[in-house]
Amino acid sequence: MHKTKLSILLLSTLNLPLANANDDILMVKLDTMVVSGSRTEKILLDVPVSISVITQEDIQRSGAEQVGELLRDIPGVTITDTSVAGAKRVRIRGEVGSNVLILIDGQEISEQRSSHGAAPLLVDYNIIERIEVVKGPASVLYGSKAIGGVVNIFTKKGGDRAIQAALNASYNSSTNGFDTNAQLYGSANNFDYRLSVSRAEHGDRKVPDGTDDNIAYNNKDGVLENSSFDNSNVNAYLAYNMDKLTIGGRLESYKADTESHTYNGIIEDGLEGFQLDLPKRDRKKASVFLEANEVTENLVKMRLDAFHQVRDRDFLQDLLVNVPNFAGPGSNLSIDLDLNTVFKQKNSGLQAQFDLVFHPDHYIVSGFDYSYDKMKSNVMTVNKTTFTGVPFPSPPLSVTDTTVESHQETKAIYLQDEWSLNDDMTITAGIRQTWVDTELDKENSSVLNKIDTSESRAVGSLAFVYSGIENTAIRAGWSQGFRVPALLELLEGTPHGGSGVLHANPGLDPETSNSYEIGLRFDKQQFTFDGAVFYTKAKDYIATISCSSTVSCPANFGNRDTQYTNVNGANTFGIELFSAYQFTDSIFSIYSNLTYLRRKFEFTEFSTYQTGHPDFEGRIGLEMATTYNNIDYWSDLYMRGAIDADNESPDSSAPSGKDTEHYDGWATLNLSMGADINAKNPLNISLYLNNIFDKTYTPSQESLIAPGRHFIVKAGIKF
């Protein structure tokens, strides 16, 4: 397991004795059971792909208040925002969020009109039992959107008594924010149930007094205006368990109200005001499942899932332009432009998986996936243009109302065979065939043409694991990736953003990739190691490019507009390392999570390794864990950081022909500590001191300055 805490704390700090030291330091061993790597239960040591696990203990002892923060320290994983504090997205091995599949209990969270089709992690972390992260193309088992990897979130189910309850609360000084959660759950008469209600209210983020001119606009009072968010979640689960059969379902309602901070580069000459607001970003979902074991002699397991999900979003933008002397001395041009996008996406899905055994040396996983996305968006634009100091009148108020309806249907079948050659060698081979149909159903803009496209592709994977060396597993693999562009990229684009419009491109080709990996896992007594070296070569990578570049945009596009386009190629080389060592007869443990990643884009005009991702990033330190008087004490003192990075893209208006963004390197020191009281009503209390030296920094590819020195207090109790 790729542990996400590193620390050191002198024993005298907490006055704890060396006696009764906990032998199980806060490290998850590689005998942890996982399912996401092969869609069947295996110990982590023997999984043929790179996979990281965040356990319930990790979640309970983490200072994270959003799901994205839980993933931040996994090697190869980067968490980003789009100037929106309450909607984190995940990148894996440099791949943008649209290439990362987000699952809840194996069911997809679909997002067709977000940044690059990337689904923000709108999931309440209080209901999460564990998270498994598959790194690298997983298209064979999980489909088109898994070209970069998979984040599979497993939720809590029932309990061990008929009626149980839990209360959790936290306070964050950087936002003056509170998170509260209440749960009622239990198991009785073969029924499992859980009801969870959560609320998060956070104000504008406090940042150091210094400024970071590279990325974010920072007010002098050290507060990022319009960086607040308010989220609420209601989640209900019910299941009935028979001897070899479980039937259940879940209802979810996640409501998000987030503001968007205006970052540096938006406010420029002539642009006096710019503000985005997302007062509504909601997700509702109903799902049912059936899981059966030992159905027949050959059908050892069967899982059926059906779900319906609705996403509602309101997006407001207010832009004010003022151009003095535009037609001579004393003249003035003022443009007040208001945009409001109302978006609804309905997603229905059906999944089936069948685990088959016809020979003791072969374990076959097969199945089919079906998904139907229906999207409707309405954009209302109000343009008030005013001329002063000129001999002609101002134009009348302009109001346009544009509606677009489209859909995307995905069907797929897959088959994977795990072949045990002997006790030490396993080969896993898989294939998947995918069909995707995309159609523009209705529009009133007279800009888009009727579009009806179909894409299909077969992808394969091959991997082996050798475990003939004691406590060691060597793995190697090849896998293909395939992603069809999202509806936003193909048909809609968005008028929201800076001074220009992001245009769709109906001519986009699907992305494809081939990835190669060699890895080693070792787990013996006090030492745990998991490392991987990988190389991915992608074709027709989808990116955005400025219309002021030498790439041709349609004549009606402005120079400040951007458009989705296929980059010739994207090649990625990386090394991911996790190591942990528990000192003999000690309560201390050291470990590190480190990532080296080099990513190359091949544009028509030039090639560049400056793709916005730092070459090195990670987290290192020491931790402590001990038990005294039936209380588990733990602490972390760790350093997290990354070196600087640049992001280059074609721009013919620049003297160099390139537009370059720079991200400074950074490092922070952080301290966490807590106590878990093992009483009749278990109680956990924790304190997190973050960015102790008040470092001013902005992580690469994010738009918000990180919080300054601040603390988080969390407490939870079970009844």
Secondary structure, DSSP 4 states (H G I P E B T S, - for coil): ----------HHHHT--STTB-SS-S---TT-EE-TTTTS-EEGGG-SSEEEEE-HHHHHH---SSHHHHHTTSTTEEEE-SSBTT--EEEETTB-GGGEEEEETTEE---SSSGGGPPP----GGGEEEEEEEES--HHHH-GGGSSEEEEEEEP---SSSSEEEEEEEEETTTTEEEEEEEEEEEETTEEEEEEEEEEEE-PEE--SS--TTT----TTSEETT--EEEEEEEEEEEEE-SSEEEEEEEEEEEEEEEE---TTTS-TTEEEEEEEEEEEEEEEEEEEEEEES-SSSEEEEEEEEEEEEEEEEEEEEEEEEEETTTSTT-EEEEEEEEEEEEEEEEEEEEEEEEEEEETTEEEEEEEEEEEEEEEEEEEEEEEEEEESSSSPPPPPEEEEEEEEEEEEEEEEEEEEEEE-SSSEEEEEEEEEEEEEEEEEEESSS-SPP-EEEEEEEEEEEEEEE--STTEEEEEEEEEEEEPPPHIIIII-BS-SSSS-EE--TTPPPEEEEEEEEEEEEEETTEEEEEEEEEEEEEEEEEEEETTSSS---TTS-TT-EEEEEEEEEEEEEEEEEEEEEPTTSSEEEEEEEEEEEEEEE-SS-EES-BS--SEEEEEEEEEEEEETTEEEEEEEEEEEE--EEEEEE-TTSTTSEEEEEE--EEEEEEEEEEEE-SSS-EEEEEEEESTT------TT--SPPP-SEEEEEEEEE-
